[in-house]
Amino acid sequence: MMGAKQLGFSDYEQTIAKKHTKRDIFLAELKSVVPWQALIELIKPCCPKMNKQGGRPPYPRPTMLRIRLI
């Protein structure tokens, strides 16, 4: 067992701890406040659908909605 390395306290803290950035906090608050599913259902009829002839597939509705609102 020469190759095994024991984790120190600082190694353990770095693997567990994650810094909460302003962006992470903002997105978490936005996720809890905005009724995403209701908005997705509202825009569903207006969104492009997959074309039978091929081509580039449209982006997922939730992704596009979040991009447009933010």
N, C-alpha and C positions, 0 to 999 in steps of 0.2 A: 504494500500500500504506500509506496513511495510517491506515486503521482497524485494522490488525493490531497486536496488542500482544504484546511478548515477555514470557515468564514469567521472573520473578526467582527466586532461590533459595528465598525464603520461600513464594512461590506454588506452586512445585514440591513443597515439603515438605508443604504443606497438602493438596494433591491426592493425594499418595501415602500419607502417614502416617495411620493410624487408631488412635485411642486404644483400648486393650484395657480395657474396663470389667470389673468383677467379674462382672457378668451374662454377658458374652461368654465369659469364662474358665470360669465355672461350666457354661454350656450346652455348651461344647466338651468339657469333661471328662465331662459326663453323656452326651453323644453317643458318646464312645469307650468308656464303661464299660457302659452299659445295652444289652442285646440287644433293640433295638426291634422288629426284624422277627419274632423269636420270640414276643414278647409280643403283637404285633398278630395273629399267627396264633392265639394262644390265645383272644383275645377276639372273634375274627371271628364265631363262631356267635351270640354274645349281642348284637351290634350291630344297630341298626335298619337296615332296608333301604329303598330308595326305594319310595314308595307309588305304585301305578298311578293313583290318583285325583288325584295332584298334591300340592300343599302344599309346605311348606318342606322342602328336602332336608336329610338329616342331615349333620353335620359329618364331615369325613374321619376315619377311624379313627386314623391317627397323631397328628393334632392333638388329638383327645379323650384319647387315652392320655397324651400328654405333659402336658396340662392337669391330668388327674386325679393323675398321679404327682408333679408339681411342686407 
